[in-house]
Amino acid sequence: MRRPFRAPVPLKEGPRINREIRGVPQVQLIDDEGKNLGVISFFDALSMAEEAGMDLVEIAPQSEPPVCKILDFGRFKYQSQKKAAETRKNQKVVEIKEIKLRPNIDDHDYDVKMRQSRSFFEEGDKVKITLRFRGREMAHQDLGYQLLERVRHDLGDMAKVESEPRFEGKQMIMILTPR
């Protein structure tokens, strides 16, 4: 493939192998069984890897001298990809779920919202409580603080407050995280 004029050479990802290891007269060598063979000249290490039918892979380039290991690079790459896929599979993405309230919410509606937020906490998600004010309700912001304190008290056994209630325009916001 032709590169544009004066384009930088693409950098290779991953460890350097075989002849890509340059400017190093000696290496700390580990053989294919995991035995430390000590400090050996680079060319001797490369010939030992070729005799074994394997690759010389630079494991720790920052150490002095660099640590190289004799192993099958294709197999090494495959195993590292499998390990990365396994960690991606096991990680949980924390989502922020939003519960919208009004200052004069009825008790039953409030209970439904609390059940919903409890189910979100059981799934491991954060919950953003949004309390929206309209018209003359803005004059009674203390009712909003009382409602959010009630939410904090009712969900106190399952959640802790990540961000205290604060005003943003015509709404009050509080973020809760599962314990």
C-alpha atoms as an extended CHARMM CRD file, in Angstrom:
* protein
*
       179  EXT
         1         1  MET       CA              0.0000000000        0.0000000000        0.0000000000  PROA      1               0.0000000000
         2         2  ARG       CA              1.3670000000        3.3980000000       -0.9570000000  PROA      2               0.0000000000
         3         3  ARG       CA              1.7100000000        6.0310000000        1.7720000000  PROA      3               0.0000000000
         4         4  PRO       CA              1.2530000000        9.7490000000        1.0910000000  PROA      4               0.0000000000
         5         5  PHE       CA              4.4260000000       11.7830000000        0.6450000000  PROA      5               0.0000000000
         6         6  ARG       CA              6.2860000000       12.3120000000        3.9640000000  PROA      6               0.0000000000
         7         7  ALA       CA              3.6430000000       10.4970000000        5.9690000000  PROA      7               0.0000000000
         8         8  PRO       CA              4.9660000000        9.0470000000        9.2260000000  PROA      8               0.0000000000
         9         9  VAL       CA              5.5740000000        5.3170000000        9.3260000000  PROA      9               0.0000000000
        10        10  PRO       CA              2.6770000000        3.6770000000       11.2020000000  PROA      10              0.0000000000
        11        11  LEU       CA              3.6650000000        2.5880000000       14.7040000000  PROA      11              0.0000000000
        12        12  LYS       CA              3.3690000000       -1.1160000000       15.5000000000  PROA      12              0.0000000000
        13        13  GLU       CA              1.2830000000       -2.0030000000       18.5120000000  PROA      13              0.0000000000
        14        14  GLY       CA              2.4030000000       -4.6220000000       20.9710000000  PROA      14              0.0000000000
        15        15  PRO       CA              5.8670000000       -5.9230000000       21.8250000000  PROA      15              0.0000000000
        16        16  ARG       CA              8.7690000000       -5.9730000000       19.3660000000  PROA      16              0.0000000000
        17        17  ILE       CA              9.7690000000       -9.3840000000       18.0500000000  PROA      17              0.0000000000
        18        18  ASN       CA             12.8860000000      -10.9120000000       16.4540000000  PROA      18              0.0000000000
        19        19  ARG       CA             14.7220000000       -8.3980000000       14.2150000000  PROA      19              0.0000000000
        20        20  GLU       CA             12.4570000000       -5.5100000000       15.2510000000  PROA      20              0.0000000000
        21        21  ILE       CA             14.4680000000       -5.3820000000       18.4890000000  PROA      21              0.0000000000
        22        22  ARG       CA             17.2390000000       -2.9540000000       17.5140000000  PROA      22              0.0000000000
        23        23  GLY       CA             20.0820000000       -1.1120000000       19.2030000000  PROA      23              0.0000000000
        24        24  VAL       CA             20.4460000000       -3.6400000000       21.9860000000  PROA      24              0.0000000000
        25        25  PRO       CA             23.7830000000       -5.4850000000       22.3110000000  PROA      25              0.0000000000
        26        26  GLN       CA             22.6280000000       -7.7320000000       25.1790000000  PROA      26              0.0000000000
        27        27  VAL       CA             19.3240000000       -9.0270000000       26.5310000000  PROA      27              0.0000000000
        28        28  GLN       CA             18.1100000000      -10.7600000000       29.6790000000  PROA      28              0.0000000000
        29        29  LEU       CA             16.8010000000      -14.0410000000       28.2480000000  PROA      29              0.0000000000
        30        30  ILE       CA             14.0170000000      -16.2920000000       29.4820000000  PROA      30              0.0000000000
        31        31  ASP       CA             13.5860000000      -19.5730000000       27.5800000000  PROA      31              0.0000000000
        32        32  ASP       CA             10.3470000000      -21.2380000000       26.4920000000  PROA      32              0.0000000000
        33        33  GLU       CA             10.0370000000      -23.1660000000       29.7760000000  PROA      33              0.0000000000
        34        34  GLY       CA             10.2670000000      -19.9560000000       31.8410000000  PROA      34              0.0000000000
        35        35  LYS       CA             13.8670000000      -20.5390000000       32.9800000000  PROA      35              0.0000000000
        36        36  ASN       CA             16.0470000000      -17.4110000000       33.3240000000  PROA      36              0.0000000000
        37        37  LEU       CA             19.2100000000      -17.8700000000       31.2390000000  PROA      37              0.0000000000
        38        38  GLY       CA             20.7900000000      -14.5730000000       32.3140000000  PROA      38              0.0000000000
        39        39  VAL       CA             22.3400000000      -11.8250000000       30.1860000000  PROA      39              0.0000000000
        40        40  ILE       CA             23.1590000000      -13.0470000000       26.6500000000  PROA      40              0.0000000000
        41        41  SER       CA             24.1270000000      -11.2150000000       23.4910000000  PROA      41              0.0000000000
        42        42  PHE       CA             21.1520000000      -10.3400000000       21.2800000000  PROA      42              0.0000000000
        43        43  PHE       CA             22.3320000000      -12.3990000000       18.2960000000  PROA      43              0.0000000000
        44        44  ASP       CA             22.8800000000      -15.5140000000       20.4370000000  PROA      44              0.0000000000
        45        45  ALA       CA             19.3850000000      -15.1310000000       21.8770000000  PROA      45              0.0000000000
        46        46  LEU       CA             17.9270000000      -14.7190000000       18.3790000000  PROA      46              0.0000000000
        47        47  SER       CA             19.6930000000      -17.8320000000       17.1090000000  PROA      47              0.0000000000
        48        48  MET       CA             18.4690000000      -19.8210000000       20.1510000000  PROA      48              0.0000000000
        49        49  ALA       CA             14.8870000000      -18.7340000000       19.3660000000  PROA      49              0.0000000000
        50        50  GLU       CA             15.2570000000      -19.7240000000       15.7020000000  PROA      50              0.0000000000
        51        51  GLU       CA             16.6740000000      -23.1330000000       16.6730000000  PROA      51              0.0000000000
        52        52  ALA       CA             13.6550000000      -23.7220000000       18.9070000000  PROA      52              0.0000000000
        53        53  GLY       CA             11.3570000000      -22.6960000000       16.0290000000  PROA      53              0.0000000000
        54        54  MET       CA              9.9280000000      -19.8280000000       18.0570000000  PROA      54              0.0000000000
        55        55  ASP       CA             10.1760000000      -16.0450000000       18.2820000000  PROA      55              0.0000000000
        56        56  LEU       CA             12.2350000000      -13.7500000000       20.4820000000  PROA      56              0.0000000000
        57        57  VAL       CA              9.7410000000      -11.3630000000       22.0990000000  PROA      57              0.0000000000
        58        58  GLU       CA             10.7050000000       -8.2330000000       24.0450000000  PROA      58              0.0000000000
        59        59  ILE       CA              8.7550000000       -8.4290000000       27.3180000000  PROA      59              0.0000000000
        60        60  ALA       CA             10.2270000000       -5.5120000000       29.3190000000  PROA      60              0.0000000000
        61        61  PRO       CA             11.8930000000       -2.9770000000       26.9850000000  PROA      61              0.0000000000
        62        62  GLN       CA             12.4040000000       -0.3330000000       29.7090000000  PROA      62              0.0000000000
        63        63  SER       CA             14.6840000000       -2.4690000000       31.9140000000  PROA      63              0.0000000000
        64        64  GLU       CA             18.4600000000       -2.5180000000       31.5120000000  PROA      64              0.0000000000
        65        65  PRO       CA             19.2200000000       -4.8250000000       29.6630000000  PROA      65              0.0000000000
        66        66  PRO       CA             15.7750000000       -5.4460000000       28.1060000000  PROA      66              0.0000000000
        67        67  VAL       CA             14.0470000000       -8.6920000000       29.0680000000  PROA      67              0.0000000000
        68        68  CYS       CA             13.2510000000      -11.0040000000       26.1320000000  PROA      68              0.0000000000
        69        69  LYS       CA             11.4540000000      -14.3200000000       26.1210000000  PROA      69              0.0000000000
        70        70  ILE       CA             11.4810000000      -17.1980000000       23.6660000000  PROA      70              0.0000000000
        71        71  LEU       CA              7.8880000000      -18.0820000000       22.7950000000  PROA      71              0.0000000000
        72        72  ASP       CA              5.4340000000      -18.6520000000       19.9640000000  PROA      72              0.0000000000
        73        73  PHE       CA              4.2820000000      -15.1020000000       19.1840000000  PROA      73              0.0000000000
        74        74  GLY       CA              1.0740000000      -16.1240000000       17.4030000000  PROA      74              0.0000000000
        75        75  ARG       CA             -0.0410000000      -18.1420000000       20.3990000000  PROA      75              0.0000000000
        76        76  PHE       CA              0.9880000000      -15.3250000000       22.7740000000  PROA      76              0.0000000000
        77        77  LYS       CA             -1.0500000000      -12.8010000000       20.7720000000  PROA      77              0.0000000000
        78        78  TYR       CA             -4.0820000000      -15.1300000000       20.6800000000  PROA      78              0.0000000000
        79        79  GLN       CA             -3.9740000000      -15.6710000000       24.4490000000  PROA      79              0.0000000000
        80        80  SER       CA             -3.6880000000      -11.9350000000       25.1550000000  PROA      80              0.0000000000
        81        81  GLN       CA             -6.7080000000      -11.2580000000       22.9040000000  PROA      81              0.0000000000
        82        82  LYS       CA             -8.7020000000      -13.9470000000       24.7340000000  PROA      82              0.0000000000
        83        83  LYS       CA             -7.7240000000      -12.4300000000       28.0920000000  PROA      83              0.0000000000
        84        84  ALA       CA             -8.7820000000       -8.9310000000       26.9490000000  PROA      84              0.0000000000
        85        85  ALA       CA            -12.1180000000      -10.2680000000       25.6690000000  PROA      85              0.0000000000
        86        86  GLU       CA            -12.7120000000      -12.0080000000       29.0070000000  PROA      86              0.0000000000
        87        87  THR       CA            -12.1060000000       -8.7970000000       30.9860000000  PROA      87              0.0000000000
        88        88  ARG       CA            -14.4170000000       -6.8520000000       28.6490000000  PROA      88              0.0000000000
        89        89  LYS       CA            -17.1120000000       -9.4830000000       29.1100000000  PROA      89              0.0000000000
        90        90  ASN       CA            -16.9100000000       -9.3370000000       32.8950000000  PROA      90              0.0000000000
        91        91  GLN       CA            -17.0140000000       -5.5620000000       33.3110000000  PROA      91              0.0000000000
        92        92  LYS       CA            -20.2860000000       -3.8090000000       34.1630000000  PROA      92              0.0000000000
        93        93  VAL       CA            -21.1180000000       -0.4430000000       32.6330000000  PROA      93              0.0000000000
        94        94  VAL       CA            -22.7490000000        1.7830000000       35.2510000000  PROA      94              0.0000000000
        95        95  GLU       CA            -25.6490000000        3.7130000000       33.7910000000  PROA      95              0.0000000000
        96        96  ILE       CA            -27.3840000000        6.7490000000       35.2430000000  PROA      96              0.0000000000
        97        97  LYS       CA            -31.1450000000        6.2120000000       35.3880000000  PROA      97              0.0000000000
        98        98  GLU       CA            -33.3700000000        9.2460000000       35.8660000000  PROA      98              0.0000000000
        99        99  ILE       CA            -36.4330000000        9.4900000000       38.1120000000  PROA      99              0.0000000000
       100       100  LYS       CA            -38.5500000000       12.6300000000       37.5670000000  PROA      100             0.0000000000
       101       101  LEU       CA            -40.6250000000       14.0050000000       40.4170000000  PROA      101             0.0000000000
       102       102  ARG       CA            -42.8160000000       17.0590000000       41.0800000000  PROA      102             0.0000000000
       103       103  PRO       CA            -42.9780000000       18.8840000000       44.4420000000  PROA      103             0.0000000000
       104       104  ASN       CA            -46.6700000000       17.9870000000       45.0610000000  PROA      104             0.0000000000
       105       105  ILE       CA            -46.3960000000       14.2650000000       44.2030000000  PROA      105             0.0000000000
       106       106  ASP       CA            -49.0350000000       11.9480000000       45.6540000000  PROA      106             0.0000000000
       107       107  ASP       CA            -48.0220000000        9.2020000000       48.1170000000  PROA      107             0.0000000000
       108       108  HSD       CA            -48.8120000000        6.2890000000       45.8170000000  PROA      108             0.0000000000
       109       109  ASP       CA            -46.9400000000        7.8750000000       42.8840000000  PROA      109             0.0000000000
       110       110  TYR       CA            -44.0140000000        8.5010000000       45.2330000000  PROA      110             0.0000000000
       111       111  ASP       CA            -44.0280000000        4.8310000000       46.3320000000  PROA      111             0.0000000000
       112       112  VAL       CA            -44.0040000000        3.6650000000       42.6940000000  PROA      112             0.0000000000
       113       113  LYS       CA            -40.9880000000        5.8970000000       41.9600000000  PROA      113             0.0000000000
       114       114  MET       CA            -39.1520000000        4.5700000000       45.0360000000  PROA      114             0.0000000000
       115       115  ARG       CA            -39.7740000000        0.9320000000       43.9820000000  PROA      115             0.0000000000
       116       116  GLN       CA            -38.4660000000        1.7850000000       40.5360000000  PROA      116             0.0000000000
       117       117  SER       CA            -35.3190000000        3.4110000000       41.9350000000  PROA      117             0.0000000000
       118       118  ARG       CA            -34.7320000000        0.4310000000       44.2630000000  PROA      118             0.0000000000
       119       119  SER       CA            -34.7760000000       -1.8950000000       41.2490000000  PROA      119             0.0000000000
       120       120  PHE       CA            -32.2130000000        0.3650000000       39.5450000000  PROA      120             0.0000000000
       121       121  PHE       CA            -29.9360000000        0.1320000000       42.6030000000  PROA      121             0.0000000000
       122       122  GLU       CA            -30.2530000000       -3.6670000000       42.6380000000  PROA      122             0.0000000000
       123       123  GLU       CA            -28.9860000000       -3.6940000000       39.0310000000  PROA      123             0.0000000000
       124       124  GLY       CA            -25.9950000000       -1.5850000000       40.1160000000  PROA      124             0.0000000000
       125       125  ASP       CA            -27.0020000000        1.6360000000       38.3430000000  PROA      125             0.0000000000
       126       126  LYS       CA            -26.8630000000        5.2130000000       39.6150000000  PROA      126             0.0000000000
       127       127  VAL       CA            -30.0970000000        7.1620000000       39.9530000000  PROA      127             0.0000000000
       128       128  LYS       CA            -30.5350000000       10.8380000000       39.1620000000  PROA      128             0.0000000000
       129       129  ILE       CA            -33.5450000000       12.3090000000       40.9740000000  PROA      129             0.0000000000
       130       130  THR       CA            -34.9020000000       15.3260000000       39.0750000000  PROA      130             0.0000000000
       131       131  LEU       CA            -37.4610000000       17.4940000000       40.8280000000  PROA      131             0.0000000000
       132       132  ARG       CA            -39.1130000000       19.8590000000       38.3500000000  PROA      132             0.0000000000
       133       133  PHE       CA            -40.7880000000       23.1020000000       39.4440000000  PROA      133             0.0000000000
       134       134  ARG       CA            -43.4100000000       24.9620000000       37.3890000000  PROA      134             0.0000000000
       135       135  GLY       CA            -44.8550000000       28.4330000000       37.8490000000  PROA      135             0.0000000000
       136       136  ARG       CA            -45.6780000000       29.3390000000       41.4750000000  PROA      136             0.0000000000
       137       137  GLU       CA            -43.9740000000       26.1630000000       42.7170000000  PROA      137             0.0000000000
       138       138  MET       CA            -40.6880000000       28.0790000000       42.3830000000  PROA      138             0.0000000000
       139       139  ALA       CA            -41.7480000000       30.1660000000       45.4030000000  PROA      139             0.0000000000
       140       140  HSD       CA            -41.7750000000       26.9950000000       47.5590000000  PROA      140             0.0000000000
       141       141  GLN       CA            -38.3330000000       25.5370000000       47.0010000000  PROA      141             0.0000000000
       142       142  ASP       CA            -38.2550000000       24.4110000000       50.6250000000  PROA      142             0.0000000000
       143       143  LEU       CA            -40.9040000000       21.7740000000       49.7160000000  PROA      143             0.0000000000
       144       144  GLY       CA            -38.4740000000       20.4470000000       47.1050000000  PROA      144             0.0000000000
       145       145  TYR       CA            -35.6640000000       20.1400000000       49.6530000000  PROA      145             0.0000000000
       146       146  GLN       CA            -38.0540000000       18.3380000000       52.0360000000  PROA      146             0.0000000000
       147       147  LEU       CA            -39.0820000000       15.8880000000       49.2970000000  PROA      147             0.0000000000
       148       148  LEU       CA            -35.4450000000       15.1220000000       48.3850000000  PROA      148             0.0000000000
       149       149  GLU       CA            -34.6280000000       14.6170000000       52.0840000000  PROA      149             0.0000000000
       150       150  ARG       CA            -37.5320000000       12.1470000000       52.2200000000  PROA      150             0.0000000000
       151       151  VAL       CA            -36.0800000000       10.3250000000       49.1850000000  PROA      151             0.0000000000
       152       152  ARG       CA            -32.6530000000       10.2450000000       50.8460000000  PROA      152             0.0000000000
       153       153  HSD       CA            -34.1600000000        8.8440000000       54.0550000000  PROA      153             0.0000000000
       154       154  ASP       CA            -36.2820000000        6.1910000000       52.2610000000  PROA      154             0.0000000000
       155       155  LEU       CA            -33.4160000000        4.9810000000       50.0490000000  PROA      155             0.0000000000
       156       156  GLY       CA            -30.7210000000        5.3530000000       52.7360000000  PROA      156             0.0000000000
       157       157  ASP       CA            -30.4140000000        1.5880000000       53.2590000000  PROA      157             0.0000000000
       158       158  MET       CA            -29.6380000000        0.9230000000       49.5630000000  PROA      158             0.0000000000
       159       159  ALA       CA            -27.9670000000        4.1190000000       48.3380000000  PROA      159             0.0000000000
       160       160  LYS       CA            -25.7020000000        6.9520000000       49.3130000000  PROA      160             0.0000000000
       161       161  VAL       CA            -25.7510000000       10.5070000000       48.0120000000  PROA      161             0.0000000000
       162       162  GLU       CA            -23.1300000000       11.1910000000       45.3550000000  PROA      162             0.0000000000
       163       163  SER       CA            -24.1360000000       14.7920000000       44.7340000000  PROA      163             0.0000000000
       164       164  GLU       CA            -26.1990000000       16.8690000000       47.1340000000  PROA      164             0.0000000000
       165       165  PRO       CA            -29.4510000000       18.5000000000       45.9460000000  PROA      165             0.0000000000
       166       166  ARG       CA            -28.6890000000       21.5450000000       43.8020000000  PROA      166             0.0000000000
       167       167  PHE       CA            -30.6600000000       23.8660000000       41.5790000000  PROA      167             0.0000000000
       168       168  GLU       CA            -30.2110000000       23.9380000000       37.8050000000  PROA      168             0.0000000000
       169       169  GLY       CA            -32.6750000000       26.3630000000       36.2730000000  PROA      169             0.0000000000
       170       170  LYS       CA            -36.2060000000       25.2970000000       37.2010000000  PROA      170             0.0000000000
       171       171  GLN       CA            -35.2290000000       21.8770000000       38.5020000000  PROA      171             0.0000000000
       172       172  MET       CA            -33.4770000000       20.4550000000       41.5340000000  PROA      172             0.0000000000
       173       173  ILE       CA            -31.1150000000       17.4980000000       40.9970000000  PROA      173             0.0000000000
       174       174  MET       CA            -29.6620000000       14.8870000000       43.3390000000  PROA      174             0.0000000000
       175       175  ILE       CA            -27.5830000000       11.8540000000       42.2980000000  PROA      175             0.0000000000
       176       176  LEU       CA            -27.5850000000        8.6260000000       44.3270000000  PROA      176             0.0000000000
       177       177  THR       CA            -25.2520000000        5.6350000000       43.9650000000  PROA      177             0.0000000000
       178       178  PRO       CA            -25.7820000000        2.0810000000       45.2130000000  PROA      178             0.0000000000
       179       179  ARG       CA            -23.9690000000        1.0340000000       48.4140000000  PROA      179             0.0000000000
